[in-house]
């Protein structure tokens, strides 16, 4: 066991990063309350001499706010994070994670064209396989925009391509902090016959809740038929 001393001593930056790491682990498990507690502890220890800790704090605060259903707050933290990265002289190729977070927040705010641009730029700045989740989200954001706008052929095409990228890397947790958006896309895929097999896999893996009770192809645990005779199917 390593004892780091008091949080006000020379090892203060290590304490700060330990709290940020705990926040990252909690948020990765979807526990926004534990994440917020660790972030509050980190905030009290932030030191201007370590600008990287500032942008990481605001990045995780953005993730926490999005998980908690506060997209406007998540947006503000994401923008501050970008400014702090500039202060810390982070090269552009090191901004992909934050750009992806911006994309997710923009989706939550309904700004789908801007979200697509954020995901696309993250993909351009990524190398090799690291670009795949970015590209998948580009197509899924476009699919969502087309689906909501009633352009069903375009939505089907974008969903098929987006799911192909996601399937290739077993990315069932796309739009992880936005399960309702993921469920909406899966429901659209089932209705449009756009890789319904992968949509069902995602629904099962994440236990997503159907956003439209009229989605007849959703893998409901029970189905009741009341017309033309009564039946209960499991």
C-alpha positions in Angstrom: 0.0 0.0 0.0 1.4 3.4 -1.0 0.6 6.3 1.3 0.6 9.6 -0.6 0.4 11.9 2.3 -2.1 14.8 2.7 -3.9 16.1 -0.4 -2.3 19.5 0.1 1.2 18.3 -0.1 3.7 18.0 -3.0 1.8 14.9 -4.2 -1.4 16.9 -4.7 -1.4 16.3 -8.5 -1.3 12.6 -7.9 -4.3 12.8 -5.6 -6.1 14.9 -8.3 -5.5 12.3 -11.0 -6.5 9.5 -8.6 -9.9 11.1 -8.2 -10.2 11.7 -12.0 -9.4 8.0 -12.5 -12.0 6.9 -10.1 -14.5 9.2 -11.9 -13.5 7.6 -15.2 -14.1 4.1 -13.9 -17.5 5.1 -12.3 -18.7 6.8 -15.4 -17.6 3.9 -17.6 -19.9 1.7 -15.5 -22.8 4.2 -15.8 -22.6 5.4 -12.2 -23.0 9.1 -12.6 -23.4 9.8 -8.9 -20.1 8.1 -7.9 -18.5 9.8 -10.8 -19.7 13.2 -9.6 -18.4 12.5 -6.1 -14.9 11.8 -7.4 -15.1 14.8 -9.7 -16.0 17.1 -6.8 -13.0 15.8 -4.9 -10.8 16.4 -7.9 -12.1 19.9 -8.4 -11.0 21.0 -4.9 -7.4 20.0 -5.8 -7.0 21.4 -9.3 -3.8 23.4 -9.8 -3.2 25.9 -12.6 0.3 24.6 -12.9 -1.2 21.4 -14.4 -3.5 22.4 -17.2 -4.1 18.9 -18.4 -5.9 18.1 -15.2 -8.3 21.0 -15.9 -9.3 19.7 -19.4 -9.7 16.2 -18.1 -11.9 17.4 -15.3 -14.2 19.2 -17.7 -14.3 16.3 -20.1 -15.5 13.9 -17.3 -17.9 16.6 -16.0 -19.4 16.7 -19.5 -19.8 12.9 -19.5 -21.3 13.0 -16.0 -23.8 15.7 -17.0 -24.8 13.8 -20.1 -25.4 10.6 -18.1 -27.5 12.5 -15.7 -29.7 13.9 -18.5 -28.4 17.5 -18.5 -27.1 18.0 -22.1 -26.9 21.8 -21.8 -24.6 21.5 -18.8 -22.6 18.8 -20.7 -22.2 21.1 -23.6 -20.8 23.9 -21.5 -18.2 21.6 -19.9 -17.3 20.1 -23.3 -16.6 23.6 -24.7 -14.5 24.6 -21.6 -12.6 21.3 -22.1 -11.7 22.3 -25.6 -10.4 25.7 -24.4 -8.4 24.0 -21.7 -6.9 21.7 -24.2 -5.8 24.7 -26.2 -4.2 26.2 -23.0 -2.4 22.9 -22.4 -1.1 22.9 -26.0 -2.7 19.6 -26.9 -2.1 18.7 -30.5 -5.2 18.4 -32.7 -4.7 14.6 -33.1 -5.0 14.4 -29.3 -8.5 15.9 -29.3 -10.4 13.0 -30.8 -11.9 11.8 -27.5 -13.3 15.3 -26.7 -14.6 15.7 -30.2 -16.5 12.4 -29.8 -18.0 13.7 -26.6 -19.0 16.9 -28.3 -20.8 14.7 -30.9 -22.7 12.8 -28.3 -23.8 16.0 -26.5 -24.9 17.5 -29.9 -27.0 14.5 -30.6 -28.6 14.9 -27.2 -29.3 18.5 -28.0 -30.9 17.5 -31.4 -28.1 19.2 -33.4 -27.5 16.2 -35.6 -25.7 17.9 -38.5 -23.2 19.5 -36.0 -22.9 16.1 -34.3 -22.1 14.4 -37.6 -19.4 17.0 -38.3 -17.8 16.4 -34.9 -17.8 12.6 -35.3 -16.3 13.0 -38.9 -13.5 15.3 -37.7 -12.7 12.8 -34.9 -12.4 10.1 -37.5 -10.2 12.2 -39.7 -7.8 12.7 -36.8 -7.8 9.0 -35.8 -5.4 6.3 -37.1 -6.4 2.9 -38.4 -8.9 1.0 -36.4 -9.3 3.9 -34.0 -11.3 5.7 -36.7 -13.9 2.9 -36.9 -16.2 3.9 -34.0 -16.0 7.6 -35.2 -17.1 6.6 -38.7 -19.8 4.3 -37.2 -21.2 7.3 -35.3 -21.1 9.5 -38.4 -23.5 7.1 -40.2 -25.7 6.5 -37.2 -26.1 10.3 -36.6 -27.0 10.7 -40.3 -29.4 7.7 -40.0 -31.1 9.3 -37.0 -31.5 12.6 -38.8 -33.0 10.9 -41.9 -35.3 8.7 -39.8 -36.7 11.6 -37.8 -37.1 13.6 -41.0 -39.0 10.8 -42.7 -36.3 10.0 -45.4 -36.7 6.3 -44.8 -34.5 5.1 -47.8 -31.6 7.3 -46.6 -32.1 6.1 -43.0 -32.0 2.5 -44.1 -28.8 3.0 -46.1 -27.0 4.9 -43.3 -28.1 2.4 -40.7 -26.9 -0.5 -42.7 -23.5 1.1 -43.2 -23.3 2.3 -39.6 -24.2 -1.1 -38.2 -21.7 -2.8 -40.5 -18.9 -0.6 -39.0 -20.2 -1.3 -35.4 -20.6 -5.0 -36.0 -17.0 -5.2 -37.3 -15.6 -4.1 -33.9 -18.4 -5.5 -31.7 -19.5 -2.0 -30.9 -22.9 -2.7 -29.2 -22.5 0.3 -26.9 -22.8 3.1 -29.5 -24.3 6.2 -28.0 -23.5 4.6 -24.6 -24.7 7.6 -22.6 -27.8 8.0 -24.7 -29.7 4.6 -24.4 -32.9 6.1 -25.7 -31.2 7.2 -28.9 -29.6 3.8 -29.3 -33.1 2.2 -28.8 -34.6 4.6 -31.3 -32.0 3.6 -33.9 -32.5 -0.1 -33.2 -36.3 0.3 -33.5 -35.7 2.1 -36.8 -33.4 -0.7 -38.0 -36.1 -3.3 -37.2 -38.9 -1.3 -39.0 -36.7 -0.7 -42.0 -35.1 -4.2 -42.2 -31.7 -2.7 -41.9 -29.6 -5.4 -40.2 -32.3 -6.3 -37.7 -30.0 -9.2 -36.4 -27.5 -6.7 -35.1 -30.2 -4.5 -33.7 -31.6 -7.4 -31.7 -28.1 -8.2 -30.5 -27.7 -4.6 -29.2 -31.1 -4.6 -27.6 -30.3 -7.8 -25.8 -26.8 -6.8 -24.7 -28.0 -3.5 -23.3 -31.5 -4.4 -22.3 -32.8 -1.4 -24.2 -36.4 -0.2 -23.8 -38.5 0.3 -26.9 -39.2 3.9 -27.7 -42.2 3.2 -29.9 -44.7 0.6 -28.8 -45.8 0.3 -32.5 -42.4 -1.4 -33.4 -43.8 -4.9 -33.9 -40.4 -6.4 -34.7 -39.0 -5.5 -31.3 -37.9 -8.6 -29.3 -40.6 -8.2 -26.7 -40.4 -10.9 -23.9 -44.2 -11.4 -24.2 -46.7 -10.8 -27.1 -50.5 -10.8 -26.7 -52.8 -11.2 -29.7 -56.4 -10.2 -29.2 -57.7 -10.1 -32.8 -58.7 -13.3 -34.6 -58.5 -15.2 -31.4 -56.6 -14.8 -28.2 -53.0 -16.0 -27.7 -50.1 -15.2 -25.4 -46.6 -15.8 -26.9 -43.4 -15.9 -24.9 
